[in-house]
Every structure is written in C-alpha cells, then in structure tokens.
Amino acid sequence: DKKINGFKIKNSYTNLILGGSNSFYSLSAEQLSEASEENWYNLSLSGEAYNNRNYYNFLRNNFLPEDRYKIKKIFYSSIYYYRKGSILSRKNSYKSIFGSYKYSIKPSFSGFTYIKRYLIHGSFLTSYPNQNSFGDIIFNPTTCNNKKIKEGYNIESFEIIYMDMMEKNNKLKELFPNAEIYFIFPSDY
C-alpha cells in the first residue's frame, strides 16, 4: 500500500522504475527526475511481487486505463537473471504479492522469528523501509550496510532470460502502451 499510495498522492509521474529489492535499493527516481527533468517514481516491489502474475495484477489494479497511457518510460531491473533457477521457480510460484502462500495453514515464519523481530525492532511485523515522495528508500546506516550482502551470483541461461524479458516486455506494453521499456541488469559485485 505504501508504494502505490505514494504514487497516487503526486500523480504527476510519467516514468516508472519496476523490479524488486535490487531496483528499490539501487535505482533512484529522485536522481533520475533531477538529471532528466522528467518525472520518475520507483514502484519496485519486494521479491518482484513473488511472481510475474502478481506484479501485472498489481499494476493493472492500481492504474486506471487512462493513467497507463501517460507512462512514457519504464526501467525494469531484476536480480533473478543472476539466480539460476529463480525465473522458472517464480513462474510456478503460488505465493501472494506479500510472499506468503495463499492457501497455507502453515505460518510463513516461526514463532521464534516473530519474538526476535519484537525484541530487536519492537514489532512483530517487518516494515517496508521509509521512502520519499519518489518511492526511493530513505537510507540510514542500517539500510546501507554491505556486510548484509552474502549471496554470490550464478547467471541464468541466456534463453531463459530472453524468454522472461520478452514476456515482461509484452505484458508491460499491454499495460502501458505508450511506454518505452528498458531492462537494466544490476552490476555483479
């Protein structure tokens, strides 16, 4: 809700940043707006909404058709191209947009996880990082800590990446018919 509400409040954006946490943490709509003199908003969602269907539905349900025609550019960045097997796993995923299984009686996290969250953060629930009016994260020393980066990358096969990009390109063109769509690959560090 926080992501789309920020967009709807201003409602003067003509360009979007889409993707997952890598684009949420690394691409700045504010800097793009200042550098290009165009209006950008970072509408990246955690885990890229856990599957493509969720992301497309989120975009379809939160934009009026006439507003979709106003979007001129989309930057899409996905870390899943660097995680072999993740693209196919996402295609078969039945997780909700929040990452939980839709019809599961098993909780997503153990009771100990909730207790740890409460002791460390004072809340049982995790919260999305604070963001500015462009949808960018407002960084602080705890959100900007490269010691948290532990994962190495194993790039997906080019054919699977290409098919995923073509699907996203076609679906995003259906949703935003006037938009130029650019795919941005995160740097490998």
C-alpha positions as CSV (number, residue, x, y, z in Angstrom):
1,D,0.0,0.0,0.0
2,K,2.8,2.4,0.9
3,K,4.3,2.1,-2.6
4,I,1.2,2.8,-4.6
5,N,-0.1,5.4,-2.2
6,G,3.0,7.5,-2.7
7,F,2.5,7.3,-6.4
8,K,-1.2,8.2,-6.3
9,I,-0.6,11.2,-4.0
10,K,1.6,13.0,-6.5
11,N,0.1,11.5,-9.7
12,S,2.3,13.5,-12.0
13,Y,4.8,10.8,-12.8
14,T,5.3,9.8,-16.4
15,N,8.1,7.2,-15.9
16,L,8.4,4.2,-13.6
17,I,11.1,2.1,-12.1
18,L,9.9,-1.5,-11.7
19,G,11.6,-4.6,-10.3
20,G,12.5,-6.0,-6.9
21,S,14.6,-5.1,-4.0
22,N,17.7,-4.5,-6.2
23,S,16.0,-1.7,-8.1
24,F,14.3,-0.4,-4.9
25,Y,17.7,-0.1,-3.2
26,S,19.8,0.9,-6.1
27,L,17.9,3.0,-8.7
28,S,16.8,6.5,-7.6
29,A,13.7,8.0,-9.1
30,E,14.6,11.3,-7.4
31,Q,18.0,11.4,-9.1
32,L,16.6,10.4,-12.4
33,S,14.0,13.1,-12.1
34,E,16.6,15.7,-11.3
35,A,19.0,14.6,-14.1
36,S,16.4,14.2,-16.8
37,E,13.9,16.8,-15.9
38,E,11.3,14.1,-16.2
39,N,9.0,12.7,-13.5
40,W,10.0,9.3,-12.2
41,Y,8.6,7.1,-9.5
42,N,10.2,3.9,-8.0
43,L,7.4,1.3,-7.9
44,S,9.7,-1.7,-7.2
45,L,8.2,-4.3,-5.0
46,S,9.8,-6.8,-2.7
47,G,10.6,-10.0,-4.4
48,E,9.2,-8.5,-7.6
49,A,5.8,-9.5,-6.1
50,Y,7.0,-13.1,-6.0
51,N,5.7,-13.9,-9.5
52,N,5.0,-12.1,-12.7
53,R,1.2,-12.6,-12.5
54,N,1.1,-10.8,-9.1
55,Y,3.1,-7.9,-10.5
56,Y,1.0,-7.5,-13.6
57,N,-2.2,-7.7,-11.5
58,F,-0.8,-5.1,-9.0
59,L,-0.1,-2.7,-11.9
60,R,-3.5,-3.4,-13.6
61,N,-5.4,-3.0,-10.4
62,N,-3.7,0.2,-9.3
63,F,-3.7,2.2,-12.5
64,L,-6.8,3.5,-14.3
65,P,-6.5,2.7,-18.1
66,E,-6.2,6.4,-18.9
67,D,-3.3,6.8,-16.4
68,R,-1.5,3.9,-18.0
69,Y,-1.4,5.7,-21.3
70,K,0.5,8.6,-19.6
71,I,3.5,6.4,-18.7
72,K,6.3,7.2,-21.2
73,K,9.3,5.1,-19.9
74,I,9.8,2.1,-17.7
75,F,13.1,0.9,-16.3
76,Y,12.8,-2.8,-15.2
77,S,15.6,-4.4,-13.2
78,S,15.6,-7.9,-12.0
79,I,18.1,-9.7,-9.8
80,Y,16.6,-13.1,-10.8
81,Y,18.6,-13.1,-14.0
82,Y,21.6,-13.8,-11.7
83,R,20.0,-16.5,-9.7
84,K,19.9,-19.7,-11.8
85,G,16.5,-21.5,-11.4
86,S,14.7,-18.5,-9.9
87,I,12.9,-17.5,-13.1
88,L,11.3,-20.9,-13.5
89,S,10.6,-21.1,-9.8
90,R,8.8,-17.7,-10.0
91,K,6.7,-18.9,-12.9
92,N,5.5,-21.9,-10.8
93,S,5.0,-19.9,-7.6
94,Y,1.7,-19.6,-5.9
95,K,2.9,-17.1,-3.4
96,S,0.9,-13.9,-2.8
97,I,2.2,-10.5,-3.6
98,F,3.4,-10.4,0.1
99,G,5.4,-13.7,-0.2
100,S,3.1,-16.0,1.7
101,Y,1.4,-19.0,0.3
102,K,-2.2,-18.1,-0.5
103,Y,-3.9,-21.2,1.0
104,S,-1.5,-22.4,3.6
105,I,-2.3,-23.3,7.2
106,K,1.4,-23.3,7.9
107,P,2.7,-19.9,9.0
108,S,5.3,-18.2,6.8
109,F,7.7,-17.6,9.8
110,S,8.3,-19.5,13.1
111,G,7.2,-18.1,16.4
112,F,10.8,-17.5,17.3
113,T,11.2,-15.2,14.2
114,Y,8.3,-13.1,15.5
115,I,9.8,-12.9,19.0
116,K,13.2,-12.0,17.6
117,R,11.6,-9.2,15.5
118,Y,9.8,-7.9,18.5
119,L,12.9,-7.9,20.7
120,I,15.1,-6.2,18.0
121,H,12.6,-3.9,16.3
122,G,9.8,-3.5,18.8
123,S,7.3,-5.0,16.4
124,F,6.2,-8.5,15.3
125,L,5.8,-7.4,11.7
126,T,8.5,-6.2,9.4
127,S,8.0,-2.8,7.9
128,Y,8.9,-1.6,4.5
129,P,11.8,0.9,4.7
130,N,10.8,4.6,4.8
131,Q,10.6,6.1,1.4
132,N,10.5,9.6,0.0
133,S,7.9,11.1,-2.4
134,F,9.6,9.5,-5.4
135,G,9.3,6.0,-3.9
136,D,13.0,5.8,-3.1
137,I,14.4,4.4,0.1
138,I,15.5,6.9,2.7
139,F,18.8,5.4,3.6
140,N,20.3,5.2,7.1
141,P,23.3,3.3,8.5
142,T,21.2,0.1,9.0
143,T,19.7,0.0,5.4
144,C,23.1,0.8,3.8
145,N,25.3,-2.0,5.1
146,N,27.3,-4.0,2.6
147,K,28.0,-6.7,5.2
148,K,24.4,-7.8,4.6
149,I,25.3,-8.9,1.1
150,K,26.2,-12.6,1.3
151,E,24.9,-14.1,-1.9
152,G,27.1,-14.9,-4.8
153,Y,25.6,-15.0,-8.3
154,N,25.1,-17.8,-10.8
155,I,23.7,-16.3,-14.0
156,E,20.6,-17.9,-15.6
157,S,20.8,-19.3,-19.2
158,F,20.5,-16.7,-21.9
159,E,17.5,-18.4,-23.4
160,I,15.5,-18.3,-20.1
161,I,16.5,-14.7,-19.5
162,Y,15.5,-13.8,-23.1
163,M,12.1,-15.5,-22.8
164,D,11.4,-13.8,-19.4
165,M,12.3,-10.4,-20.8
166,M,10.1,-10.9,-23.9
167,E,7.2,-11.9,-21.6
168,K,7.7,-8.9,-19.4
169,N,8.1,-6.6,-22.4
170,N,4.9,-7.8,-24.0
171,K,2.8,-7.7,-20.8
172,L,4.2,-4.2,-19.8
173,K,3.4,-3.0,-23.4
174,E,-0.2,-4.2,-22.9
175,L,-0.5,-2.4,-19.6
176,F,1.4,0.8,-20.7
177,P,1.0,1.0,-24.4
178,N,2.9,4.3,-24.8
179,A,5.9,3.3,-22.7
180,E,9.4,2.7,-23.9
181,I,10.7,-0.3,-21.8
182,Y,14.3,-0.7,-20.8
183,F,15.8,-3.6,-19.0
184,I,18.6,-2.8,-16.6
185,F,21.0,-5.5,-15.4
186,P,22.3,-4.9,-11.9
187,S,26.1,-4.8,-11.6
188,D,27.7,-8.0,-10.4
189,Y,29.9,-7.2,-7.4
